């Protein structure tokens, strides 16, 4: 919402055709940077990674790419869940405390 208000203010100050040109230049520069500088492979250090996740699947949404890349390179990753999901499922007797270790 804050950005939309800023854009509305800019549209009142700067003519629309000039704003379009600025946006075109910005997107061209961004595309150029991504294609020439920004799309180099990430280099990870070889140290073990420990991920703390509030709930199951948050580790996947938050840093699943990093986990996958480290595992592809044979780097150990430990995921620690801070809750077991009981709060979102009431008193489900089938939920048990579990630990998972992702082997090399």
C-alpha positions as CSV (number, residue, x, y, z in Angstrom):
1,X,0.0,0.0,0.0
2,X,2.9,2.3,0.8
3,X,4.4,1.8,-2.6
4,X,1.1,2.4,-4.4
5,X,0.8,5.8,-2.6
6,X,4.3,6.7,-3.6
7,X,3.6,5.9,-7.2
8,X,0.4,8.0,-7.1
9,X,2.5,10.9,-5.8
10,X,5.1,10.4,-8.5
11,X,2.5,10.4,-11.2
12,X,1.3,13.8,-10.0
13,X,4.8,15.3,-10.2
14,X,6.4,13.5,-13.2
15,X,4.6,13.3,-16.5
16,X,3.3,9.8,-17.4
17,X,5.4,9.4,-20.5
18,X,8.6,10.2,-18.5
19,X,7.6,7.6,-15.9
20,X,7.1,5.0,-18.6
21,X,10.6,5.8,-19.9
22,X,12.1,5.5,-16.4
23,X,10.4,2.2,-15.8
24,X,11.7,0.9,-19.2
25,X,15.2,1.9,-18.4
26,X,15.0,0.4,-14.9
27,X,13.7,-3.0,-16.3
28,X,16.3,-3.0,-19.1
29,X,19.1,-2.4,-16.6
30,X,17.7,-5.0,-14.2
31,X,17.4,-7.6,-17.1
32,X,21.0,-6.8,-18.2
33,X,22.3,-7.2,-14.7
34,X,20.6,-10.6,-14.2
35,X,21.8,-11.9,-17.6
36,X,25.4,-10.7,-17.2
37,X,26.2,-10.5,-13.5
38,X,23.4,-11.9,-11.4
39,X,22.9,-15.4,-12.8
40,X,26.2,-16.9,-11.7
41,X,26.0,-20.2,-9.7
42,X,25.9,-19.8,-5.9
43,X,29.0,-21.1,-4.1
44,X,28.3,-22.6,-0.7
45,X,30.8,-23.2,2.0
46,X,31.4,-26.9,2.8
47,X,30.2,-26.6,6.4
48,X,27.3,-28.4,7.9
49,X,24.0,-26.3,7.9
50,X,21.5,-26.3,10.7
51,X,18.0,-25.0,9.9
52,X,15.6,-24.1,12.6
53,X,12.0,-24.3,11.4
54,X,8.9,-23.2,13.4
55,X,6.7,-25.8,11.8
56,X,7.0,-28.7,9.4
57,X,7.3,-27.4,5.8
58,X,8.5,-23.9,6.8
59,X,12.1,-25.1,6.2
60,X,11.1,-26.0,2.6
61,X,9.3,-22.7,2.0
62,X,12.1,-20.6,3.7
63,X,15.3,-22.3,2.5
64,X,14.4,-25.4,0.5
65,X,16.7,-24.3,-2.4
66,X,19.7,-24.0,-0.1
67,X,19.0,-27.3,1.6
68,X,18.7,-29.0,-1.9
69,X,21.9,-27.4,-3.2
70,X,23.9,-28.4,-0.1
71,X,22.6,-31.9,-0.2
72,X,23.5,-32.2,-4.0
73,X,27.0,-31.3,-3.0
74,X,27.1,-33.9,-0.2
75,X,27.1,-31.3,2.6
76,X,25.2,-32.4,5.7
77,X,22.0,-30.5,6.6
78,X,20.2,-30.8,10.0
79,X,16.6,-29.6,10.2
80,X,15.3,-28.8,13.7
81,X,11.5,-28.3,14.1
82,X,10.6,-26.1,17.0
83,X,7.0,-27.4,17.3
84,X,5.5,-30.7,16.4
85,X,2.3,-29.4,14.9
86,X,0.0,-30.4,17.8
87,X,-1.2,-26.8,18.2
88,X,-2.7,-26.7,14.7
89,X,-4.3,-30.2,15.0
90,X,-5.8,-30.1,18.4
91,X,-5.2,-33.1,20.6
92,X,-4.6,-35.6,17.8
93,X,-3.2,-38.7,19.6
94,X,-1.5,-39.9,16.3
95,X,1.1,-37.0,16.4
96,X,4.3,-38.2,18.0
97,X,7.6,-36.5,18.8
98,X,10.0,-37.4,16.0
99,X,13.5,-36.5,15.0
100,X,14.8,-36.7,11.4
101,X,18.4,-36.9,10.3
102,X,19.3,-36.4,6.6
103,X,22.3,-38.7,6.0
104,X,25.1,-37.8,3.6
